[in-house]
Amino acid sequence: MNSQTAGLRVASLVFALFALGHILRLIKHAQVTIGTHHAPMWVSVIALIIAGGLSIWMWRLSSKT
């Protein structure tokens, strides 16, 4: 395994952890407050799709190299 493959796998795992965090937020209906504003749940849905997609993409890309 070369450094590029390792880097892609590490980045993939980081994005997977972010996706897992958003899944947990959606399951537990946790409120996120930024300053005085509450982040709606649909923000986590979009972030889950993006983080999950990036995770899968990077993992597949690391398997090709």
Contacts in CASP RR format, 6 or more apart in sequence:
PFRMAT RR
TARGET T0000
AUTHOR 0000-0000-0000
METHOD contacts of the structure
MODEL  1
MNSQTAGLRVASLVFALFALGHILRLIKHAQVTIGTHHAPMWVSVIALII
AGGLSIWMWRLSSKT
2 65 0 8 1.000
4 62 0 8 1.000
4 65 0 8 1.000
5 62 0 8 1.000
5 65 0 8 1.000
7 62 0 8 1.000
8 58 0 8 1.000
8 59 0 8 1.000
8 61 0 8 1.000
8 62 0 8 1.000
8 65 0 8 1.000
9 58 0 8 1.000
9 59 0 8 1.000
9 62 0 8 1.000
11 58 0 8 1.000
12 54 0 8 1.000
12 55 0 8 1.000
12 56 0 8 1.000
12 58 0 8 1.000
12 59 0 8 1.000
12 62 0 8 1.000
13 55 0 8 1.000
15 51 0 8 1.000
15 52 0 8 1.000
15 53 0 8 1.000
15 54 0 8 1.000
15 55 0 8 1.000
15 58 0 8 1.000
16 51 0 8 1.000
16 52 0 8 1.000
16 55 0 8 1.000
18 47 0 8 1.000
18 51 0 8 1.000
19 47 0 8 1.000
19 48 0 8 1.000
19 51 0 8 1.000
19 52 0 8 1.000
19 53 0 8 1.000
19 55 0 8 1.000
22 44 0 8 1.000
22 45 0 8 1.000
22 47 0 8 1.000
22 48 0 8 1.000
22 51 0 8 1.000
23 48 0 8 1.000
24 30 0 8 1.000
25 32 0 8 1.000
25 41 0 8 1.000
25 44 0 8 1.000
26 41 0 8 1.000
26 44 0 8 1.000
26 45 0 8 1.000
26 48 0 8 1.000
29 41 0 8 1.000
31 38 0 8 1.000
31 39 0 8 1.000
32 38 0 8 1.000
32 39 0 8 1.000
33 39 0 8 1.000
END
